[in-house]
Amino acid sequence: MGNEDYGNLEQIFIDAVRAVMATNKFDLDLFINQMEDEFVRLGYRDESAGVKNILLVRLDAVGDFMMTTPSIRTIRENFPDAYITLLVTPRTYSLAELCPYVNEVLSIDINYFDAQNFLKTLKCIVDFAKKNLWKNFYDLCFFFGGLGPDGKYMRSFLPYLSGARERIGYNYDTICKTLDTLPVTWRPKEIRHECLRALYLLQAYGLKINDTRIEIWFDKLDLNAANKILSGFAPDRIKIAVGIGASTLARIYPPAQYIVAFREIIAKGAALVLFGGKDEINIAQFIVDNLPKGLVKNTLPLNPSWRTSAALISQLDMYIGNDTGPKHIAAAFKKPVIYLSRVAKDTAQFVTNLSTEVEMFYPWQTETILLQPDHQIGECAKKHLLIGCIDEEKPHCITQIKPSEIVDAYEKILQSKS
């Protein structure tokens, strides 16, 4: 399609950029008024067709996407004949592309967004909308969160610039109030978990929710790749997925302490499969080098897709590790989880009106043993945050969890299964 197919939508943005260059000011009200007039003129606000096209936006990490799957399924159940587009990041695309509840999966790389350059980010969104979204004339958009490194000011511009007639999202700030047709109160205090938070948007819109389980999808090729990685393990070994990576160092449990726990767990009949990202390759190798040979599979040098990782975890018996994507994948398969958190046990009493990291990202609907520090330490003890530990440069408060606690938790799970 050429520019003329979308009227003056792109030109309005170009004119806004020129005005900023001339005045050093972005006139939000003028921009929205002009865009709205053009959306109306081109038919994007026509309600006569009902809800035929739906856009779902989830631009976060793997765990966040996983916790949105109950909502994706619920939307399909409520709109069985709609054409549904799911927009994710490249990181979660492989998990999303086999989703049976959507007709189309798109990805946008939010790493191109610039928190310090509003117009650059806006241009990325306009270019993406012109190429991928405007042609669909969406009637409805659910925005589940995550957009750009700033995490705030740009949140509602993508749903708005998609052209969607109705836009439902959380009310993060005044921009959301302006751009969303249904800005939902940000994180009601009774909604603690991220799964429920995503579903709450659907409730606010009036949809019926029948099933809250999370899902994940892979194919035979993924399973074959997983089984190839697992070959060589004795069938009688308890096979454990170990999550050693995280988006922040404060979430990572020290590898030297892991080794102490894993030596004892392996001696009790277990074998390990390590999961993480490129930043954890050295950590993984350190763990492999210090444990019995042949009883630890290291997936990090293989760089398997998230679908292959999911297929791997489906074949394992439990998960041990910190808050990371594989933890939520394990929960999707109802695998028991030993969850190591940086958030101290007493954090919740200091942030009573908000959810802690543990409450938000607790393994969903599966047997879980939670291991936490009793209290934050150092400077963290003076500032009580939702994430608990404030030291992002190294493993900190989480280091208080003893290796013996991991071993005890492992034994408890085995006892519960016997």
N, C-alpha and C positions, 0 to 999 in steps of 0.2 A: 504494500500500500504506500502511496505517496503522502506528502505532507497535507495535501488538500483533503484527504479522507478524514482528517481530524481537525478540520477547521483552523481556528487560531489558537488551539491549546498550546502548542509549542511556542508560538510567537508571543503569547502573553508572558511566558517565562523569560524569553529573550528580552522583551521590553523591560521586565522587572530587573534583570541583570544590568541593563543599560542605565536604569534609574539609580541603582545602587552605585554604579561607577561614577555617576554624576553628582549624587547627593550624599553618598556614604550611608544610606539608610534604606532598609527594606520595608516597604509599606505592605504589611501583611494583609490589612483589611482590603486595600485596593486589589491586591493580587487575588485574594479569595473571591471578592465580588466579581472580578473579571472572569476568573475561571468558572465560577458558578453559572454566570450568564451563558458562557460558551457550552458548558456541560448541558444546560437546559436546552439551548438552541439545537444541539446535536442529538438530543434524544436520550442522554444518559440518565435523566431524571424521570423518565416515563414509567409510571407504575402500572400501566394497563396489562402488561404481560405477566405480572406476578413475580415469582422468583424462579427464574430459569437458569441463571448463571451465578455461581458463587465463587468467591475468592477467599482462601484461607491462608493466613500469613503467620509463619513461625520461624523467626530468624535468630535462633539461639543455638546452643550446643546440643549434643546427642541426647543427654538426659532430659533436657527441656522438650525436645521433640517427642521422645518416648512418652512423656507425661501428657502430651496433647493427643495421643492416639485415641483415648476414649471419646474425646470431643469430635475428632474427625469422623469416627464411626457413628456417633450420635447425629451429626449433621446429615450424613447420608441417610440414616433411618428416617429423619424428619423430612428430607427432600429427596425421595427415591428417584425422581426423574430429572433432577437438576444436573447441569454440567458443572462439575466442581474442579477448580484449579487449586493446587496446593503449591505455595511458594515457600521455599526453604533456602538454606545456605548450601554451597557446594559440599561442605563438611557432612551434612546430613542427607544429601541427595540420594546416596545409594540405599539408605534405609527407607526413604520415602518412595522410591520409584516403583516398588512392587505393591504399594498400598492399594488394596482392592476397592477402597471407598471413594477414590477420586478418578477423574478422567484424564488429568494432565498434571504433571509435576514440573515446576520451573525452579530455577535457582538464581539467586542474585548474590554476588560477592560483596558483602558489606565491608570487607577490608579496603575497598576502594573509597569508602566514605571517609570524610575528614571532619573530626569533631571541631577543628579550629576554622573550618571553611564551610559555612552554611550553604553558600551558593554552589560550591563544588559538589556537595552531597546532593543538593536538590537537583542538579543537572544529571547526576547518575540516575536518580529516580525518574526524572522526566524521560531520559533516553530509554530506560528500561520499560517504562509504561508505553511509550510510543511503539517500541518494537514488539512487546509481548502482551500488553494488557488492554489497551484502548479498544482493540478490535473485538473484544469479548462482551462489552457493554454489561458489566457485572451489575446484578441487582442487589447483591448482598456481599459484604466483606466482614469476616471475623479476624481481628488482629490480636493474636495471643501474646505478642511481646517480642522484644529484641530487635533493635534496629540501630546499627552503627556504634562506633566506639563511645559516643557521648551518652548513649543509653537514655536520653531524655528528650531533647528539643525536637529531634527529627521523627519521633515515634509515629505520629499520625499522618505525616506527609505522604508516605507510600500508600496507605489505604485510601487517602483522599485523592491523590493523583492517579490512582488506578481507574478512577471514574465511577467506582461503585456507588450506587444510589444510596444504599444504607450501609453505615460503617459502625461496627460495634467493637469497642476496645476499652481497656482500662483508662481511667482518667488520671494520667500521670501529672498533668500540668494544665495551664490555661489553653495551650495549643490544642490539646486533645478536646477540650470543651468546644473549641471553635470548629475543628475539623471532623469530629465524630458525630454521627446522628444520634448515637446512644453511648455517651461516655459513662462507663460503669464506675462506681465508687472504688477507688484504689484499695485493694487488699482489705476487704472487710475483716475485722479481727477474728471473726468466727471461722473464716476460711483460711486454714493453715497450710494445707498441702497444695503443691503446684498442680496436681491432677484436678483437685476440686476447684482451684482458682480458674483453670481453663474452662471447666464445666460450668462455673458460675456465670461466665459470659453468656452461655447458651440459655441458662435459666433466666437471666435478665431479659433475654429476647423472647422468652416464652416457649422454648423448645422442650420436648419431653425427653427425659433421660432414663433409659432402661438398663444400661450396662456400664459399669465403671472400670472394667479391667483394661490394662494396657496390652498392646499387641506389638509384634514385630514380625517381619516377613523376610524370608530368603528362599532361594530356589535350590534345585538339585546340584547345580554347579558349585554353589556356595558350600553345600553340605559335603560334596566330594573333596573340595579343597580343605575343609575343616578336618575330615577324617584322615586325610593325608598327613596333616600336621600332627594329629594325635597318634599316628601309627607308632608302635613300639612300646606304648604303655601297657603294662600288665593289666588284664581285665579286672582283677580283684582290687586294684588300687582305687582309693577315693580320689577323684580328680577334682582339683580346686582351681577355679579362676581367681587370679590375683590381680587386682587393680593397683598399679604402682604409680600411675600418672595423675595429674590434676592441672587445672588451669592456673593455680597459684601454688607456690612452694609450701605455704603454710598448711595446705591440705595433705601433703605427702608425709607418709610415715617413714622414719629413717630406715634405710635398707639394712644397716648393721643390726638394728633391733628386729627387723623382719627375719633376718637369718637365724637369730637365736630361736625365735618361735618356730620357724619352718624346719629347722633340724629336728626338733622334737616331733612336729606333726608328720614329717616324712618317716621318721622312725616308727610312727604309729600306723603306717600303711598308706600314706597319701602320696600323690604326685601333683605337681604344680604346672599351671599354664599362665605365663606372665603377659599382661596387657598394659599398653601405655602408648605414648606418642614419641615422636622423634627426639624430644628433649629428655626422655627417660632412657635412651638406649644404654648409656653408661651405667645407670642404676641397675637396669635389668642384667647387664653383663656381670656386674659386681655380685648380684645375687646368684646367678648361675655358677660363677667361679667358686663360690663358697658353700655350695650345697652338693650332695652326692650326684655324680654324673648319671645321666639317663633318666632322672626323675624330675627334671624341670624343662619344660618347653618354653622357649623364648620367642614370642610372636613379633617382637618389635623390629628385628632386622627384616622380617618378611613383609612388613607393612601391609597386612591384609585389609581388605575393605571392611567397612563396618558390618556389611551383610555377612561376610565370612566370619568376622568376629562373633556375630550373633549366632551363626551356625555352630561355631566352636563352643560357645557358652551353653548352647542347647544340649550338648553332649556331655557336659560336666556335671558335677554333683553339688557344688556350692560355690559361693563367692566370698573371698576375704579381701578387704581393701578399703580405701577412702572413698569419698564422694566423687564419682566419675562415671562416664557413660556406661562402662561394663556393669556397674552395680545395678543400674536400672534395666539393662538387658537381662541380667540374671533374674531380677524381680519379675520381668515379663514371662519368663519360663517357670516361675514359682520355685526357683532355686533358693535354698536357705542362704541368708546373707549375714556375714559378720562385718559390721559397718564401723570403721574407725573414723571418728570425727574430731576435728580441732575445737569444737564448741564444748565448753565446760558444762557440767551437769546443772550448775546453778545459774546459767545465763538467762534462762527463760524468766526467772523472777525479776530480772532487771529490765526486761523489754516486754512487759506483759501485754501491751497493745499491738504487738507486731509478731510475725512469725520468725523464729530462729532458722538458721540454715538447716538444722536437723529436722525441724518440723516441715519445712518447705520441701526437702528432698529426701525424706525418709523412704526406704524401699517400699514400693506400693504393693500391698496385699500379698505379702510373702513372709515366711518365718524369718525374723531378724533378731540378732543380738547386737545391741548398740554398745560400743566401747567409747568412753569419753574421759577427758580429764575431770577430776573433781572440781577444780577451780582454774581460772586463767592465771598465768604467771607474768611477772615483770610488769611492763607497761600495760599489757593486755588486761591486767587486774584492775586498772584505773579507768578503763574505757570499756563499757559493756555494749558490744555491737551485735547485730543479728548474726554475723559470721563468726562471732566469738573472737578468735585470735586476730589481732590487727597487724602482726608482723608478717608481711608478704614476701620477705626476702629469703626465708629459710623455714624448714620445719621447726615449729616452736612449741606451742601449747600441746600439740598432739604427741610430742615426744614423751609426755608423762604416762601414756598408756604402756603398760608393761607387757613384754613378750609373753609372760605367763598368763596374762588375761586372754590373749589370742588363743593360746593352747587350751585354756579352760573352756572358752566359747566353742572351740572346735569339738571338744569332747561332749559338751552339752547337746550340740546339734546331732552328733552321732547317736547319743543316748535317746534323743527324741525320735529318731528314725528306726530304732531297734525294736 
